[in-house]
Amino acid sequence: MTIDSILSKKQEHAFLLYLKLWRKEIPVACRNVIIAEALNHCVYYENMMIKGYWLRDKKLYLIIHTEAQNVEELLEVFAKQVLRGIHQYNQQKEKYTGMVKKANVGNELFLKFPLNDVVLQKLLTGKKIAQVYTQYVVKITNQMNQSNYCSVVDYSGALGPVKVTID
């Protein structure tokens, strides 16, 4: 089975996940690892294919391929994995432990928005864009190239911390 045949059965979904206040309680380096591990869990155990991502201080831009009917369930699995990471980091506090069994944990941890920025989607998925030298494109490309948690790393030929499916 080829990647093209797998992708033809799946749909692309693009999200901006805004990290809620829990982000302030965990150092950035630990928070990034927690999110990367949660994404990898979904890749290896939930058949999610990541086409592009960019993890910033307060936001996760995420472009995935998955079956349309289970995208919300998949995001919920991701959110529960993040919550497990938070709990492991923060075992001495009982603040988040009760949430693991709750429904809609994603709503507790993230604000979800559609990612409608076509230029950003193309940059994150390694596709060509028409206007390369606009101020916006130059600025955002420089920021992505300096980020350790961005799919641009994978499209450049290196291996990033999150498994990305490259066409």
N, C-alpha and C positions, 0 to 999 in steps of 0.2 A: 504494500500500500504506500503510495507516494504522498508527500506533503500536500500536493495540489488536490489529490482526491480527498484527503482529510479536511482541508480547508473548504472544499466545495460543500461539505455537509454542515459547516459551521458558519456563524455570522460574526462580523466584526462589531465590537462594542467599544466605545471610547468614553472614558469617565475622568472627571476631576474629583478626587476624594480629598476633602479638606479635613485635616486632622483636628479634632476637637481639643478641649482643654487638657486631656490626659497627656498630650505631647509635652506639656510644661513640667511634668513630674518625672520625666525620664530623660537622661542626657541624650543629645542628638546621636552620638555614635551608637549607643545601645538601641535607641529607637529605630535607627536605620537598619540595624541587623535584625531586629524583631520583624520589621515589615518585609525585608528581603527573605527571611526564612518563611514567613507566612505565604508570600508569593510563590516561593519554590515548592512549598507543600502543595499548593493548588496545581502547580505544573505537574508534579510527580504523582499525586494521588487523586486529583480531580479532573484530569484531562484538559486543563486550561492551557491555551497556547498564548503566550505573551508576544505581541508583535512590537510593542514599544512601551516604555515607562520612563518616568523621570521623578525621582523622589527628592523633594525640596524640604525646606524647614517646616512648612505648614501644609504642604500639598503633595499629593501623589497623582501624577498624570498617568493614566493606564489605558492601553489599547490592547484588547484581547480578542481572540477568536474562541467561541464556544457555542454550544447549542442554544438557540434563542430562548427556549422554554426554561432553561435552568440558570440563566445569568444572575438573577437575584439570589437564588440558592447558593451559587458559587461565590458571590460577594459576601454572603453570610458566613460561609465556610472560611473565607479569607479573614473576615472580621473576628471570628472565633479563634483563629490561629493567632492573630495579633493579640487578642485578649489573653490567650495562654502565655504568650511571650511576656506580656505585661505582668501577669501573675508570677511567672518564674522570676522575673527581675525583682519584683516587689513582694516577695513572699511574706515578709514581716508585716505588711499592711493587709488588711482584709477588705479594703475598699472595693476592689474589682472582682473578687472571687465569686460573688453571688450572681454576676452577670453571665457567666459561662452557660448556664442552663436557660437563660432568658431567650425568647424569640427576638429577632430583629436587633441583634447586638450591633450590627453595622450602623444602625441609627444612633446608638450610644457613643460610638467611637468616631464616626465620620459624617460630614455633610457631603452628600453626593450630588454632583452636577454633571450634565452632559458636557463632553469636551468637543466643542464646536469649532475650535480653531484649526482649520484645515492645514495651514502652514505648519503649525506645531505638530499635528498628527503626522504629516509627511516627514518632518525632521526626525521625529521619534521612531519612525518605522523605516528609516534609511532610504526614502524615496526622494527623487529629484524635485526641486521647486523651481518655478519660472524666474522669480525675482530674487536672486541670491544676495544682492547688495543693498537691500533696504536697511534702514537703521534698526528696525525691529528684528529682522532676520540675523543681522550681524550680532546684535546684543544677545539674543537668545541662543544662538549657536555658540558664542563664547562661553555663556553660562553653562550650557550642556557639556561642552568639552572639558570644563573644569570640575564637573560633578562626577563623583565615584559611583553614584547610584543613578545611572541613566543608560538606556538601551543604545545610545550613541556609541558607547564603549564597545558594544558587541558588533555594531555595524562597521566600526573602524578596523575590526579584525582581532581585537583583544577579547578576553573573557571577563564579563562583569559578574557581580555577585548574584544576579538573578538570571535564570535560564530563559533565554529569548529564542523564539523560533524565527530563523532568518530564511527568507525565500531564496 
